């Protein structure tokens, strides 16, 4: 019985080691994001919990970019406008009722 417990304990140690290694890599990547929005230059305050939950990281060509909520909203609107424009150009009805 102690042998099985030892195996479980070793497996848990290995998993924790892998987890800590992954967290270290993530935190290293987060440190490279910078202190302001890539689009507008607004300062990022990482001490405020609301700021941490509202800002977004976009990864473009393996390059992480920190974006504020206002710029994220603009990016989402541009994406939606672009998709709707492509749908209209293709002659597809965006409502999905099968009529063109």
TILUMPA-264329 format. One record per residue: residue number from 1; chain; x, y, z of N, C-alpha, C, O in turn. Coordinates in steps of 0.1 Angstrom, whole numbers, plus 2048, in hexadecimal, padded with zeros to 3 digits. Each point is the difference from the previous one (the first is absolute). Layout:
N
<domar seq="NUM" mol="A" n_east="X" n_north="Y" n_up="Z" ca_east="X" ca_north="Y" ca_up="Z" c_east="X" c_north="Y" c_up="Z" o_east="X" o_north="Y" o_up="Z"/>
...
// end
This chain:
100
<domar seq="1" mol="A" n_east="808" n_north="7F4" n_up="800" ca_east="7F8" ca_north="80C" ca_up="800" c_east="809" c_north="80D" c_up="800" o_east="7FC" o_north="809" o_up="7F9"/>
<domar seq="2" mol="A" n_east="80F" n_north="7F7" n_up="80E" ca_east="808" ca_north="80B" ca_up="800" c_east="807" c_north="802" c_up="7F3" o_east="803" o_north="80C" o_up="7FC"/>
<domar seq="3" mol="A" n_east="7FF" n_north="7EA" n_up="7FC" ca_east="806" ca_north="801" ca_up="7F3" c_east="7F6" c_north="808" c_up="7F7" o_east="805" o_north="809" o_up="7F8"/>
<domar seq="4" mol="A" n_east="7EE" n_north="7F4" n_up="808" ca_east="7F7" ca_north="807" ca_up="7F8" c_east="7FF" c_north="80F" c_up="804" o_east="7FF" o_north="809" o_up="7F8"/>
<domar seq="5" mol="A" n_east="802" n_north="7F9" n_up="815" ca_east="800" ca_north="80E" ca_up="805" c_east="80C" c_north="808" c_up="7FB" o_east="7FF" o_north="80B" o_up="7FD"/>
<domar seq="6" mol="A" n_east="80D" n_north="7EE" n_up="803" ca_east="80C" ca_north="806" ca_up="7FC" c_east="7FF" c_north="803" c_up="7F1" o_east="804" o_north="80B" o_up="7FC"/>
<domar seq="7" mol="A" n_east="7F6" n_north="7EC" n_up="7FC" ca_east="7FE" ca_north="803" ca_up="7F1" c_east="7F7" c_north="80C" c_up="7FE" o_east="803" o_north="809" o_up="7F8"/>
<domar seq="8" mol="A" n_east="7F2" n_north="7F8" n_up="810" ca_east="7F7" ca_north="80B" ca_up="7FE" c_east="807" c_north="80D" c_up="804" o_east="7FF" o_north="80B" o_up="7FA"/>
<domar seq="9" mol="A" n_east="809" n_north="7F5" n_up="811" ca_east="807" ca_north="80C" ca_up="805" c_east="80A" c_north="804" c_up="7F5" o_east="801" o_north="80C" o_up="7FE"/>
<domar seq="10" mol="A" n_east="806" n_north="7EB" n_up="7FC" ca_east="80A" ca_north="804" ca_up="7F6" c_east="7F9" c_north="805" c_up="7F4" o_east="805" o_north="80A" o_up="7FA"/>
<domar seq="11" mol="A" n_east="7F0" n_north="7F1" n_up="802" ca_east="7F8" ca_north="805" ca_up="7F5" c_east="7FB" c_north="80E" c_up="802" o_east="801" o_north="809" o_up="7F8"/>
<domar seq="12" mol="A" n_east="7FB" n_north="7F9" n_up="815" ca_east="7FB" ca_north="80E" ca_up="803" c_east="80B" c_north="80A" c_up="800" o_east="7FF" o_north="80B" o_up="7FC"/>
<domar seq="13" mol="A" n_east="80D" n_north="7F0" n_up="809" ca_east="80C" ca_north="809" ca_up="800" c_east="804" c_north="804" c_up="7F1" o_east="802" o_north="80C" o_up="7FD"/>
<domar seq="14" mol="A" n_east="7FE" n_north="7EA" n_up="7FA" ca_east="803" ca_north="803" ca_up="7F2" c_east="7F6" c_north="809" c_up="7FA" o_east="803" o_north="809" o_up="7F8"/>
<domar seq="15" mol="A" n_east="7F0" n_north="7F5" n_up="80B" ca_east="7F6" ca_north="809" ca_up="7FB" c_east="801" c_north="80F" c_up="805" o_east="7FF" o_north="809" o_up="7F8"/>
<domar seq="16" mol="A" n_east="804" n_north="7F8" n_up="815" ca_east="803" ca_north="80D" ca_up="805" c_east="80C" c_north="807" c_up="7FA" o_east="800" o_north="80C" o_up="7FE"/>
<domar seq="17" mol="A" n_east="80A" n_north="7EC" n_up="800" ca_east="80C" ca_north="805" ca_up="7F9" c_east="7FD" c_north="806" c_up="7F2" o_east="804" o_north="80B" o_up="7FD"/>
<domar seq="18" mol="A" n_east="7F4" n_north="7ED" n_up="7FC" ca_east="7FC" ca_north="804" ca_up="7F2" c_east="7F7" c_north="80D" c_up="801" o_east="802" o_north="809" o_up="7F8"/>
<domar seq="19" mol="A" n_east="7F5" n_north="7F7" n_up="812" ca_east="7F8" ca_north="80B" ca_up="801" c_east="808" c_north="80D" c_up="803" o_east="7FD" o_north="80B" o_up="7FB"/>
<domar seq="20" mol="A" n_east="80C" n_north="7F4" n_up="80F" ca_east="808" ca_north="80C" ca_up="803" c_east="808" c_north="805" c_up="7F4" o_east="802" o_north="80C" o_up="7FF"/>
<domar seq="21" mol="A" n_east="803" n_north="7EA" n_up="7F9" ca_east="808" ca_north="804" ca_up="7F5" c_east="7F7" c_north="807" c_up="7F5" o_east="805" o_north="80A" o_up="7FA"/>
<domar seq="22" mol="A" n_east="7EF" n_north="7F2" n_up="805" ca_east="7F7" ca_north="806" ca_up="7F6" c_east="7FC" c_north="80E" c_up="805" o_east="800" o_north="80A" o_up="7F8"/>
<domar seq="23" mol="A" n_east="7FD" n_north="7F8" n_up="815" ca_east="7FD" ca_north="80D" ca_up="806" c_east="80C" c_north="809" c_up="7FE" o_east="7FE" o_north="80C" o_up="7FE"/>
<domar seq="24" mol="A" n_east="80E" n_north="7EF" n_up="804" ca_east="80C" ca_north="809" ca_up="7FF" c_east="801" c_north="805" c_up="7F2" o_east="803" o_north="80C" o_up="7FD"/>
<domar seq="25" mol="A" n_east="7FA" n_north="7EB" n_up="7F9" ca_east="800" ca_north="805" ca_up="7F2" c_east="7F6" c_north="80A" c_up="7FD" o_east="802" o_north="809" o_up="7F8"/>
<domar seq="26" mol="A" n_east="7F2" n_north="7F5" n_up="80D" ca_east="7F5" ca_north="809" ca_up="7FE" c_east="803" c_north="80E" c_up="806" o_east="7FE" o_north="80A" o_up="7FA"/>
<domar seq="27" mol="A" n_east="807" n_north="7F6" n_up="812" ca_east="803" ca_north="80C" ca_up="807" c_east="80B" c_north="808" c_up="7F9" o_east="800" o_north="80C" o_up="7FF"/>
<domar seq="28" mol="A" n_east="809" n_north="7EC" n_up="7FB" ca_east="80B" ca_north="806" ca_up="7F9" c_east="7FB" c_north="807" c_up="7F3" o_east="804" o_north="80B" o_up="7FD"/>
<domar seq="29" mol="A" n_east="7F2" n_north="7EF" n_up="7FC" ca_east="7FA" ca_north="806" ca_up="7F5" c_east="7F8" c_north="80C" c_up="803" o_east="7FF" o_north="80A" o_up="7F9"/>
<domar seq="30" mol="A" n_east="7FA" n_north="7F5" n_up="813" ca_east="7F8" ca_north="80C" ca_up="804" c_east="808" c_north="80C" c_up="803" o_east="7FC" o_north="80B" o_up="7FD"/>
<domar seq="31" mol="A" n_east="810" n_north="7F3" n_up="808" ca_east="809" ca_north="80B" ca_up="803" c_east="805" c_north="807" c_up="7F4" o_east="804" o_north="80B" o_up="800"/>
<domar seq="32" mol="A" n_east="7FC" n_north="7EE" n_up="7F4" ca_east="804" ca_north="806" ca_up="7F4" c_east="7F5" c_north="808" c_up="7F9" o_east="803" o_north="806" o_up="7F6"/>
<domar seq="33" mol="A" n_east="7F1" n_north="7FA" n_up="810" ca_east="7F5" ca_north="807" ca_up="7F9" c_east="802" c_north="810" c_up="801" o_east="7FB" o_north="806" o_up="7F6"/>
<domar seq="34" mol="A" n_east="80B" n_north="7FF" n_up="814" ca_east="802" ca_north="80E" ca_up="801" c_east="7F6" c_north="806" c_up="80A" o_east="7F9" o_north="7F9" o_up="807"/>
<domar seq="35" mol="A" n_east="807" n_north="814" n_up="7FA" ca_east="7F8" ca_north="807" ca_up="80A" c_east="7F5" c_north="809" c_up="7FA" o_east="7FA" o_north="808" o_up="807"/>
<domar seq="36" mol="A" n_east="804" n_north="7F7" n_up="7EC" ca_east="7F5" ca_north="808" ca_up="7FA" c_east="7FA" c_north="7F9" c_up="7F4" o_east="805" o_north="7F6" o_up="7FB"/>
<domar seq="37" mol="A" n_east="7EF" n_north="80F" n_up="801" ca_east="7F9" ca_north="7FB" ca_up="7F4" c_east="808" c_north="801" c_up="7F3" o_east="806" o_north="80B" o_up="7FE"/>
<domar seq="38" mol="A" n_east="7FB" n_north="7EB" n_up="7FA" ca_east="807" ca_north="800" ca_up="7F4" c_east="7F9" c_north="809" c_up="7F6" o_east="807" o_north="806" o_up="7F7"/>
<domar seq="39" mol="A" n_east="7EC" n_north="7FC" n_up="80A" ca_east="7F9" ca_north="808" ca_up="7F6" c_east="800" c_north="80F" c_up="803" o_east="803" o_north="809" o_up="7F8"/>
<domar seq="40" mol="A" n_east="7F9" n_north="7FB" n_up="815" ca_east="7FF" ca_north="80E" ca_up="803" c_east="80A" c_north="805" c_up="80A" o_east="801" o_north="80C" o_up="802"/>
<domar seq="41" mol="A" n_east="807" n_north="7EB" n_up="804" ca_east="80A" ca_north="805" ca_up="80A" c_east="7FB" c_north="802" c_up="80E" o_east="808" o_north="805" o_up="808"/>
<domar seq="42" mol="A" n_east="7EC" n_north="7F8" n_up="7FB" ca_east="7FA" ca_north="802" ca_up="80D" c_east="808" c_north="7F7" c_up="80A" o_east="803" o_north="7F4" o_up="7FD"/>
<domar seq="43" mol="A" n_east="800" n_north="811" n_up="80F" ca_east="808" ca_north="7F9" ca_up="80A" c_east="7F8" c_north="7F4" c_up="806" o_east="7F4" o_north="801" o_up="802"/>
<domar seq="44" mol="A" n_east="813" n_north="7F5" n_up="801" ca_east="7FA" ca_north="7F3" ca_up="805" c_east="805" c_north="800" c_up="80F" o_east="80C" o_north="7FF" o_up="803"/>
<domar seq="45" mol="A" n_east="7EA" n_north="801" n_up="806" ca_east="803" ca_north="7FF" ca_up="80E" c_east="7FC" c_north="7F2" c_up="805" o_east="7F5" o_north="7FC" o_up="802"/>
<domar seq="46" mol="A" n_east="816" n_north="7FB" n_up="800" ca_east="7FD" ca_north="7F2" ca_up="804" c_east="7FE" c_north="7FE" c_up="80F" o_east="7FF" o_north="7F5" o_up="804"/>
<domar seq="47" mol="A" n_east="7FF" n_north="816" n_up="803" ca_east="7FD" ca_north="7FF" ca_up="80E" c_east="7F1" c_north="800" c_up="803" o_east="7FB" o_north="7FD" o_up="80B"/>
<domar seq="48" mol="A" n_east="7FD" n_north="807" n_up="7EB" ca_east="7F1" ca_north="801" ca_up="801" c_east="7FA" c_north="7F4" c_up="7FA" o_east="802" o_north="7FD" o_up="7F4"/>
<domar seq="49" mol="A" n_east="7F6" n_north="7FB" n_up="814" ca_east="7FA" ca_north="7F4" ca_up="7FB" c_east="7F7" c_north="802" c_up="7F4" o_east="7FF" o_north="7F7" o_up="7F7"/>
<domar seq="50" mol="A" n_east="7F9" n_north="814" n_up="809" ca_east="7F7" ca_north="803" ca_up="7F5" c_east="808" c_north="801" c_up="7F3" o_east="7FC" o_north="7FC" o_up="7F5"/>
<domar seq="51" mol="A" n_east="810" n_north="80B" n_up="80C" ca_east="808" ca_north="802" ca_up="7F4" c_east="805" c_north="7F2" c_up="7FB" o_east="801" o_north="7FE" o_up="7F4"/>
<domar seq="52" mol="A" n_east="803" n_north="7FA" n_up="815" ca_east="806" ca_north="7F2" ca_up="7FC" c_east="7F5" c_north="7F8" c_up="7F9" o_east="803" o_north="7F9" o_up="7F6"/>
<domar seq="53" mol="A" n_east="7F0" n_north="809" n_up="80E" ca_east="7F6" ca_north="7F7" ca_up="7FA" c_east="7FA" c_north="807" c_up="7F3" o_east="7FA" o_north="7F9" o_up="7F8"/>
<domar seq="54" mol="A" n_east="808" n_north="814" n_up="806" ca_east="7FA" ca_north="806" ca_up="7F4" c_east="80A" c_north="801" c_up="7F4" o_east="7FB" o_north="801" o_up="7F5"/>
<domar seq="55" mol="A" n_east="812" n_north="800" n_up="80D" ca_east="809" ca_north="801" ca_up="7F5" c_east="802" c_north="7F3" c_up="7FA" o_east="7FE" o_north="7F5" o_up="806"/>
<domar seq="56" mol="A" n_east="806" n_north="80B" n_up="7ED" ca_east="801" ca_north="7F4" ca_up="7F8" c_east="80E" c_north="7FF" c_up="7F9" o_east="806" o_north="80A" o_up="7FE"/>
<domar seq="57" mol="A" n_east="7FE" n_north="7E9" n_up="801" ca_east="80D" ca_north="7FE" ca_up="7F9" c_east="7FC" c_north="7F9" c_up="7F2" o_east="7FA" o_north="7F5" o_up="800"/>
<domar seq="58" mol="A" n_east="80A" n_north="811" n_up="7F6" ca_east="7FF" ca_north="7FB" ca_up="7F2" c_east="80E" c_north="7FB" c_up="7FC" o_east="80A" o_north="806" o_up="803"/>
<domar seq="59" mol="A" n_east="7F6" n_north="7EE" n_up="7F7" ca_east="80D" ca_north="7FB" ca_up="7FB" c_east="7FF" c_north="800" c_up="7F1" o_east="7F8" o_north="7F9" o_up="7F9"/>
<domar seq="60" mol="A" n_east="811" n_north="80F" n_up="801" ca_east="801" ca_north="801" ca_up="7F1" c_east="80E" c_north="7FC" c_up="7FC" o_east="80A" o_north="806" o_up="804"/>
<domar seq="61" mol="A" n_east="7F7" n_north="7F0" n_up="7F4" ca_east="80D" ca_north="7FB" ca_up="7FB" c_east="809" c_north="7FD" c_up="80C" o_east="80C" o_north="804" o_up="800"/>
<domar seq="62" mol="A" n_east="7EF" n_north="7F5" n_up="80A" ca_east="807" ca_north="7FC" ca_up="80C" c_east="806" c_north="80C" c_up="808" o_east="80A" o_north="7FF" o_up="807"/>
<domar seq="63" mol="A" n_east="7EF" n_north="80D" n_up="7F7" ca_east="804" ca_north="80C" ca_up="807" c_east="7F4" c_north="804" c_up="809" o_east="7F6" o_north="805" o_up="7FA"/>
<domar seq="64" mol="A" n_east="80B" n_north="7FA" n_up="813" ca_east="7F5" ca_north="803" ca_up="809" c_east="7FE" c_north="810" c_up="800" o_east="80A" o_north="807" o_up="801"/>
<domar seq="65" mol="A" n_east="7EA" n_north="7FE" n_up="7FE" ca_east="7FD" ca_north="80E" ca_up="801" c_east="7F5" c_north="803" c_up="80A" o_east="7F6" o_north="7FA" o_up="800"/>
<domar seq="66" mol="A" n_east="80D" n_north="80F" n_up="809" ca_east="7F7" ca_north="804" ca_up="80B" c_east="7F7" c_north="80B" c_up="7FA" o_east="805" o_north="80A" o_up="7FB"/>
<domar seq="67" mol="A" n_east="7EE" n_north="7F4" n_up="807" ca_east="7F6" ca_north="809" ca_up="7FA" c_east="7F6" c_north="804" c_up="80B" o_east="7FB" o_north="7F7" o_up="808"/>
<domar seq="68" mol="A" n_east="802" n_north="816" n_up="7F9" ca_east="7F6" ca_north="805" ca_up="80A" c_east="7F2" c_north="7FD" c_up="7FC" o_east="7FE" o_north="7FC" o_up="7F4"/>
<domar seq="69" mol="A" n_east="7F8" n_north="805" n_up="815" ca_east="7F2" ca_north="7FC" ca_up="7FD" c_east="7FB" c_north="809" c_up="7F4" o_east="7F8" o_north="7FB" o_up="7F8"/>
<domar seq="70" mol="A" n_east="80B" n_north="812" n_up="808" ca_east="7FB" ca_north="808" ca_up="7F5" c_east="805" c_north="7FC" c_up="7F3" o_east="7F8" o_north="800" o_up="7F6"/>
<domar seq="71" mol="A" n_east="814" n_north="7FD" n_up="809" ca_east="806" ca_north="7FC" ca_up="7F3" c_east="7FB" c_north="7F2" c_up="7FC" o_east="7FE" o_north="7FD" o_up="7F4"/>
<domar seq="72" mol="A" n_east="7FF" n_north="7FB" n_up="816" ca_east="7FB" ca_north="7F2" ca_up="7FD" c_east="7F2" c_north="802" c_up="7FA" o_east="7FD" o_north="7F9" o_up="7F7"/>
<domar seq="73" mol="A" n_east="7FB" n_north="810" n_up="80E" ca_east="7F3" ca_north="802" ca_up="7FB" c_east="800" c_north="805" c_up="7F2" o_east="7F9" o_north="7FC" o_up="7F7"/>
<domar seq="74" mol="A" n_east="811" n_north="80D" n_up="806" ca_east="802" ca_north="805" ca_up="7F2" c_east="804" c_north="7F4" c_up="7F7" o_east="7FB" o_north="7FF" o_up="7F4"/>
<domar seq="75" mol="A" n_east="80E" n_north="7F9" n_up="810" ca_east="805" ca_north="7F5" ca_up="7F8" c_east="7F4" c_north="7F6" c_up="7FD" o_east="7FF" o_north="7FB" o_up="7F5"/>
<domar seq="76" mol="A" n_east="7F9" n_north="802" n_up="815" ca_east="7F5" ca_north="7F7" ca_up="7FF" c_east="7F6" c_north="806" c_up="7F6" o_east="7FA" o_north="7F9" o_up="7F7"/>
<domar seq="77" mol="A" n_east="803" n_north="814" n_up="809" ca_east="7F7" ca_north="807" ca_up="7F7" c_east="806" c_north="7FF" c_up="7F2" o_east="7F8" o_north="7FD" o_up="7F6"/>
<domar seq="78" mol="A" n_east="815" n_north="805" n_up="808" ca_east="806" ca_north="7FF" ca_up="7F3" c_east="7FF" c_north="7F2" c_up="7FA" o_east="7FE" o_north="7FE" o_up="7F4"/>
<domar seq="79" mol="A" n_east="804" n_north="7F8" n_up="815" ca_east="7FF" ca_north="7F2" ca_up="7FC" c_east="7F2" c_north="7FD" c_up="7FB" o_east="7FE" o_north="7FA" o_up="7F6"/>
<domar seq="80" mol="A" n_east="7F8" n_north="80B" n_up="812" ca_east="7F2" ca_north="7FD" ca_up="7FC" c_east="7FC" c_north="807" c_up="7F3" o_east="7F9" o_north="7FB" o_up="7F8"/>
<domar seq="81" mol="A" n_east="80B" n_north="812" n_up="807" ca_east="7FE" ca_north="807" ca_up="7F3" c_east="806" c_north="7F9" c_up="7F4" o_east="7FA" o_north="7FF" o_up="7F6"/>
<domar seq="82" mol="A" n_east="812" n_north="7FC" n_up="80C" ca_east="808" ca_north="7F9" ca_up="7F6" c_east="7F9" c_north="7F3" c_up="7FC" o_east="7FE" o_north="7FD" o_up="7F4"/>
<domar seq="83" mol="A" n_east="7FD" n_north="7FC" n_up="815" ca_east="7F9" ca_north="7F3" ca_up="7FE" c_east="7F3" c_north="803" c_up="7F9" o_east="7FD" o_north="7F9" o_up="7F6"/>
<domar seq="84" mol="A" n_east="7FB" n_north="811" n_up="80F" ca_east="7F4" ca_north="803" ca_up="7F9" c_east="802" c_north="805" c_up="7F2" o_east="7F8" o_north="7FC" o_up="7F7"/>
<domar seq="85" mol="A" n_east="812" n_north="80B" n_up="806" ca_east="803" ca_north="805" ca_up="7F3" c_east="804" c_north="7F4" c_up="7F7" o_east="7FB" o_north="800" o_up="7F4"/>
<domar seq="86" mol="A" n_east="80C" n_north="7F6" n_up="811" ca_east="803" ca_north="7F4" ca_up="7F8" c_east="7F4" c_north="7F8" c_up="7FD" o_east="7FE" o_north="7FB" o_up="7F5"/>
<domar seq="87" mol="A" n_east="7F9" n_north="804" n_up="815" ca_east="7F3" ca_north="7F9" ca_up="7FE" c_east="7F8" c_north="807" c_up="7F5" o_east="7FA" o_north="7F9" o_up="7F8"/>
<domar seq="88" mol="A" n_east="805" n_north="814" n_up="808" ca_east="7F8" ca_north="807" ca_up="7F7" c_east="806" c_north="7FF" c_up="7F2" o_east="7F9" o_north="7FE" o_up="7F6"/>
<domar seq="89" mol="A" n_east="814" n_north="802" n_up="809" ca_east="807" ca_north="7FF" ca_up="7F3" c_east="7FE" c_north="7F2" c_up="7FA" o_east="7FF" o_north="7FF" o_up="7F4"/>
<domar seq="90" mol="A" n_east="800" n_north="7F7" n_up="814" ca_east="7FE" ca_north="7F2" ca_up="7FB" c_east="7F1" c_north="7FE" c_up="7FD" o_east="7FD" o_north="7F5" o_up="7FA"/>
<domar seq="91" mol="A" n_east="7FA" n_north="814" n_up="809" ca_east="7F2" ca_north="7FE" ca_up="7FD" c_east="7F9" c_north="7F6" c_up="80A" o_east="7F6" o_north="7FA" o_up="7FD"/>
<domar seq="92" mol="A" n_east="810" n_north="805" n_up="80F" ca_east="7FA" ca_north="7F7" ca_up="80A" c_east="7F8" c_north="808" c_up="80A" o_east="803" o_north="80B" o_up="804"/>
<domar seq="93" mol="A" n_east="7F1" n_north="7EF" n_up="7FF" ca_east="7F7" ca_north="806" ca_up="80A" c_east="806" c_north="7FE" c_up="80E" o_east="800" o_north="7F4" o_up="804"/>
<domar seq="94" mol="A" n_east="804" n_north="816" n_up="803" ca_east="805" ca_north="7FD" ca_up="80E" c_east="7F6" c_north="7FB" c_up="80A" o_east="804" o_north="7FC" o_up="80A"/>
<domar seq="95" mol="A" n_east="7EF" n_north="805" n_up="7F3" ca_east="7F6" ca_north="7FB" ca_up="80A" c_east="800" c_north="7F1" c_up="800" o_east="7FB" o_north="7FB" o_up="80A"/>
<domar seq="96" mol="A" n_east="80A" n_north="7FE" n_up="7EC" ca_east="801" ca_north="7F2" ca_up="800" c_east="7F3" c_north="7F9" c_up="7FC" o_east="7FE" o_north="7F4" o_up="803"/>
<domar seq="97" mol="A" n_east="7F8" n_north="813" n_up="7F7" ca_east="7F3" ca_north="7F9" ca_up="7FD" c_east="800" c_north="7FA" c_up="7F2" o_east="7F6" o_north="7FB" o_up="7FC"/>
<domar seq="98" mol="A" n_east="816" n_north="804" n_up="7FE" ca_east="801" ca_north="7F9" ca_up="7F3" c_east="7FD" c_north="808" c_up="7F4" o_east="802" o_north="7FC" o_up="7F5"/>
<domar seq="99" mol="A" n_east="7F9" n_north="810" n_up="80D" ca_east="7FC" ca_north="809" ca_up="7F4" c_east="80C" c_north="809" c_up="7FD" o_east="807" o_north="805" o_up="809"/>
<domar seq="100" mol="A" n_east="7FB" n_north="7FE" n_up="7EA" ca_east="80B" ca_north="809" ca_up="7FD" c_east="7FB" c_north="80C" c_up="7FA" o_east="808" o_north="809" o_up="7FC"/>
// end
